[in-house]
Amino acid sequence: MAPTMATAITDSTDFSDFVINQGHGVKGLSELGLKRLPKQYIQPLEERINMTNVMPQESIPIIDMLKWDDVHVVESVCDAAEKWGFFQVINHGVPIDVLENVKDATHRFYGMPAEEKNKYSKKLSPSNNVRFGTSFIPEAEKALEWKDYLSLFYVSDEEASAFWPPFCKDQVLEYMKSSEVLIRRLLAMLTERLNVKEIDDAKTSLLMGSVRINLNYYPICPNPELTAGVGRHSDVSTLTILLQDDIGGLYVRGNRGDSWIHVPPVSGSLVINVGDALQIMSNGRYKSIEHRVLANGSKNRISVPIFANPRPRDMIGPLPELLAAGEKPLYKQVLYSDYVKHFFRKAHDGKKTVDFAKI
């Protein structure tokens, strides 16, 4: 019997050409009607989630931000960042139609032909700040992740207008700008507990001087239990603001070391998580937590995270206000761009990146 197109591609040297070079990504693989997962995506047993370790009774906090300056709201945000590193917010001030529009725009981008999406690949993109790709770091991974992404690093409206894909740029910019007030409020709450009385321009640049937005796509997978949508990692951001669709699939590390907690989609909510940069700046007070995404066997899933980061040229380390209060530093001062380069030169490996900054 002659091999099918799917078999011919996944069992031959044509694989990377089809998925990466031609821009089909895993979405293209999924649409071939695969009956089994290509071997390139089969994760080692220890990297597959054991569902017996999922804690169905546990959940990360859901915080109503309507009265954002209420002391109880402030305490809830700070306590969640200390204990969980993850929480969801509702009544957060970002209009629901803005969230729906950016989800629609994400589907619109991934609905474009491969040759259109491929114009934004590493080899062809007109800007280093715009990157369409698949998996995480294919050249560094022993097993690939079942995900495609469009990564957009914001420099200016002019740059975005010139280089971001026209099918989604307006909606992404609106989502980013509508979220800025929420990010500022959360950072003001969190830093006040760290003895920072006022966030001046220098502190603002340090905490959120650069922004990256990803449009993530997780297509239907033939053997979702054998792979990962995204492997175990913590973010390198200060804060991450994540918009989920209604499919679900995000899991965060529980307080018991080997346990995982599902973060169920909540209509109109945004998921907030502490990144490595804030863990380092808070001298370990706030925790960046391992998280992962499972592949789905029946539905296509999207997510849209905003990563609020220090600027590449910033030095990050425990905040001076903490050291002035007598705390012993747990982390050294590191150039943020060096920290990020360390993260992106290896496969996902849990929280090992933060060791780069430890004293």
C-alpha positions in Angstrom: 0.0 0.0 0.0 1.4 3.4 -0.9 2.2 5.7 2.1 -0.2 8.5 2.8 1.0 12.1 2.6 1.1 12.3 6.4 3.2 9.1 6.7 5.5 10.3 4.0 6.1 13.6 5.7 6.5 12.5 9.3 8.7 9.4 8.5 11.1 11.2 6.2 13.6 14.0 6.0 10.8 16.1 4.6 9.5 16.6 8.1 11.4 19.8 9.1 11.0 21.2 5.7 7.2 20.9 5.8 6.8 22.0 9.5 9.5 24.6 9.8 10.8 25.8 6.5 7.5 25.9 4.6 5.6 27.3 7.7 3.0 24.7 8.0 3.8 24.1 11.7 2.0 21.6 13.8 -1.3 23.1 12.6 -0.3 21.8 9.1 0.6 18.3 10.6 -2.7 18.2 12.4 -4.7 19.0 9.3 -3.1 16.1 7.4 -5.3 13.8 9.4 -2.6 12.0 11.4 -3.5 8.7 13.0 -0.5 8.7 15.3 1.8 11.2 16.8 5.1 11.7 14.8 8.0 10.3 16.8 9.6 13.8 16.8 6.9 14.9 19.3 6.9 11.9 21.7 8.1 13.2 25.0 10.2 11.2 27.5 8.0 9.4 30.0 9.2 11.7 32.8 8.0 14.8 30.9 4.5 13.5 30.4 2.0 14.6 33.0 0.7 11.8 35.3 -3.0 12.6 35.7 -3.0 10.8 39.1 -0.9 13.8 40.3 -3.5 16.4 39.2 -5.2 17.8 42.3 -8.9 18.2 41.3 -9.9 19.9 44.5 -7.3 22.6 44.4 -7.4 25.8 42.4 -5.5 29.0 42.1 -7.2 32.1 43.6 -9.8 34.1 41.6 -9.6 37.7 42.6 -12.3 40.3 41.9 -10.5 43.6 40.9 -13.6 45.8 40.8 -12.5 47.6 44.0 -8.8 47.4 43.1 -7.7 49.9 45.8 -9.5 48.0 48.6 -7.0 46.7 51.2 -8.5 43.2 51.0 -8.0 43.1 47.2 -4.4 44.3 47.6 -3.7 41.6 50.3 -5.3 38.9 48.1 -3.1 39.8 45.2 0.1 39.8 47.2 -0.8 36.7 49.1 -1.5 34.9 45.9 1.8 36.0 44.4 3.6 34.7 47.5 1.8 31.4 48.0 0.8 30.4 44.5 2.7 32.5 41.9 -0.6 32.3 39.9 -4.0 33.8 40.2 -7.0 34.8 38.0 -8.6 38.2 37.9 -12.1 39.2 37.0 -13.5 42.8 36.7 -10.0 43.7 35.7 -10.9 46.7 33.5 -9.9 45.2 30.1 -13.1 45.3 28.0 -14.5 41.9 27.1 -14.9 42.9 23.5 -11.1 43.6 23.4 -10.4 40.1 24.7 -12.8 38.6 22.1 -11.3 40.6 19.3 -7.8 39.5 20.0 -9.0 35.8 20.2 -10.7 36.3 16.8 -7.5 37.9 15.4 -5.4 34.9 16.6 -7.7 32.5 14.8 -7.6 34.7 11.7 -3.8 34.7 11.7 -3.6 30.9 12.0 -6.3 30.6 9.3 -3.9 32.2 6.8 -2.2 29.9 4.2 1.2 28.6 5.3 3.1 30.8 2.8 1.5 33.9 4.4 2.4 32.9 8.0 5.9 31.9 6.8 6.6 35.5 5.8 7.2 36.1 9.5 9.5 33.1 10.1 13.0 33.5 11.5 14.5 33.3 8.0 12.0 35.7 6.3 10.6 38.1 8.9 11.3 41.8 8.0 12.0 42.4 11.7 13.7 40.6 14.5 10.9 41.7 16.7 8.3 39.6 14.8 8.7 35.9 14.7 6.4 33.0 13.6 7.6 29.6 14.8 6.8 26.2 16.1 7.6 24.3 19.3 10.1 26.2 21.5 13.7 25.8 20.4 13.5 23.0 17.8 17.3 22.9 17.3 17.8 22.4 21.1 14.9 20.0 21.9 15.1 16.3 22.0 11.3 16.1 21.7 9.3 18.9 20.1 6.3 20.6 21.6 2.9 20.6 19.9 2.5 24.3 19.5 2.8 27.1 16.9 3.3 30.7 17.9 3.6 34.3 16.7 5.8 36.4 18.9 5.6 40.2 18.8 8.0 42.4 20.6 6.6 45.9 21.0 9.0 48.8 20.2 6.6 51.5 18.9 3.2 51.9 17.2 5.1 52.9 14.0 7.2 49.7 14.1 4.2 47.6 14.8 2.2 49.2 12.0 5.1 48.5 9.5 6.0 45.0 10.5 3.3 43.2 12.5 0.9 41.0 10.4 -2.0 43.1 9.1 -4.6 40.4 9.9 -4.1 40.8 13.7 -1.9 43.9 14.6 -4.7 46.3 15.5 -6.4 43.9 17.8 -3.1 42.9 19.5 -2.2 46.5 20.0 -5.6 47.3 21.5 -5.3 44.3 23.9 -1.7 45.4 24.9 -2.7 49.0 25.6 -5.9 48.1 27.4 -4.0 45.8 29.8 -1.4 48.4 30.7 -3.5 49.9 33.6 -4.1 46.5 35.1 -0.3 45.7 34.9 0.6 49.0 36.6 -2.0 48.4 39.4 -0.8 44.9 40.0 2.9 46.0 40.1 2.0 48.9 42.5 0.3 46.4 44.9 3.1 43.9 44.7 6.0 46.3 45.2 4.3 48.2 48.0 4.7 45.0 50.1 8.4 45.1 49.2 8.9 48.5 50.8 8.7 50.4 47.5 6.6 53.4 48.4 6.4 54.9 44.9 7.0 53.6 41.4 8.8 56.4 39.6 9.8 56.3 35.9 13.0 54.4 36.6 11.1 51.7 38.5 8.4 51.5 35.8 11.1 51.0 33.2 12.7 48.3 35.3 9.5 46.4 36.0 7.7 46.8 32.6 10.0 48.6 30.3 9.5 46.1 27.5 6.5 44.1 26.4 6.2 40.9 24.3 2.9 39.4 23.1 2.5 35.8 21.8 -0.3 34.4 19.8 -0.2 30.6 20.7 -2.0 27.9 18.7 -2.4 24.3 20.0 -4.0 22.2 17.2 -5.8 18.9 17.7 -3.3 16.2 18.5 -3.7 12.4 17.6 -2.0 11.2 20.8 -2.1 14.1 23.3 -1.0 11.9 26.2 2.4 11.3 24.6 3.4 14.9 24.0 3.2 18.4 25.5 1.7 21.6 24.2 4.4 23.4 26.3 6.9 21.7 28.6 7.6 22.5 32.2 9.0 26.1 32.6 8.6 29.4 34.4 8.4 32.7 32.5 11.3 35.1 32.4 9.0 38.1 32.7 8.1 40.4 35.6 4.5 39.5 35.2 2.6 37.5 32.6 -1.0 38.3 31.7 -2.6 35.4 29.9 -5.9 35.3 28.0 -7.2 31.7 27.6 -10.0 30.5 25.4 -12.7 28.2 26.8 -10.9 24.9 26.0 -8.5 24.7 29.0 -5.1 22.9 29.2 -2.9 25.1 31.4 -1.5 23.3 34.5 0.6 24.9 37.3 2.8 23.2 39.8 1.0 22.6 43.1 2.3 23.3 46.6 3.0 19.6 46.9 6.1 19.2 44.7 4.9 16.4 42.4 1.3 17.7 42.0 -0.3 19.8 39.2 -3.3 22.1 39.3 -5.5 22.7 36.3 -6.3 26.4 35.6 -9.9 26.2 34.3 -11.0 28.9 31.9 -13.2 31.5 33.6 -15.3 33.7 31.3 -13.9 37.2 31.0 -10.9 36.5 33.3 -7.2 36.9 32.8 -4.6 34.6 34.4 -1.7 36.4 36.1 1.6 34.8 37.0 4.8 35.9 38.6 7.9 35.7 36.3 11.5 35.0 37.2 12.4 38.7 37.0 9.9 39.5 39.8 11.1 36.5 41.9 14.6 37.8 41.6 13.7 41.4 42.3 11.5 40.4 45.3 14.5 38.4 46.6 12.4 35.2 46.5 9.3 36.7 48.2 7.2 36.2 45.1 7.5 32.9 43.3 7.6 32.2 39.6 6.0 28.8 39.3 6.5 25.9 36.9 3.6 25.5 34.5 2.9 23.5 31.3 0.2 23.1 28.7 -1.3 19.8 27.7 -2.1 18.9 24.1 -5.8 18.3 23.2 -7.2 15.4 21.3 -10.4 16.9 20.1 -10.2 20.7 19.9 -7.9 23.5 18.7 -6.8 25.8 21.5 -5.4 29.3 21.5 -3.9 31.5 24.2 -2.6 35.1 24.2 0.0 36.0 26.9 1.4 39.5 27.4 4.9 39.4 29.0 5.8 42.6 30.9 9.5 42.6 31.2 12.5 44.7 32.2 14.3 46.3 29.3 17.1 44.1 27.8 19.7 46.6 29.0 18.5 46.6 32.6 20.3 45.0 35.5 18.0 42.8 37.7 18.6 41.8 41.3 17.0 42.1 44.7 15.4 45.6 45.0 17.5 48.1 47.0 14.6 48.7 49.4 14.8 45.1 50.5 18.5 45.1 51.0 18.2 48.4 52.9 15.8 46.7 55.3 18.5 44.2 56.1 17.6 41.2 53.8 20.5 39.1 52.7 20.5 38.9 48.8 19.7 35.5 47.4 20.4 36.6 43.8 23.2 38.5 42.1 22.8 41.5 39.7 22.5 40.1 36.2 22.0 41.8 32.8 18.4 41.0 31.8 19.4 40.3 28.2 21.9 37.7 29.4 19.2 36.1 31.5 16.8 35.9 28.6 19.5 34.5 26.2 20.3 31.8 28.7 16.6 30.8 28.8 16.3 30.7 25.0 19.4 28.7 24.3 18.0 25.5 25.8 14.9 23.4 25.9 12.3 23.9 28.6 13.7 22.5 31.9 11.4 23.6 34.7 12.9 26.3 36.8 16.6 25.8 36.1 17.0 29.1 34.4 16.7 31.0 37.7 19.9 29.3 38.9 21.7 31.6 36.5 21.0 34.5 38.9 21.6 32.7 42.2 24.5 33.8 44.4 
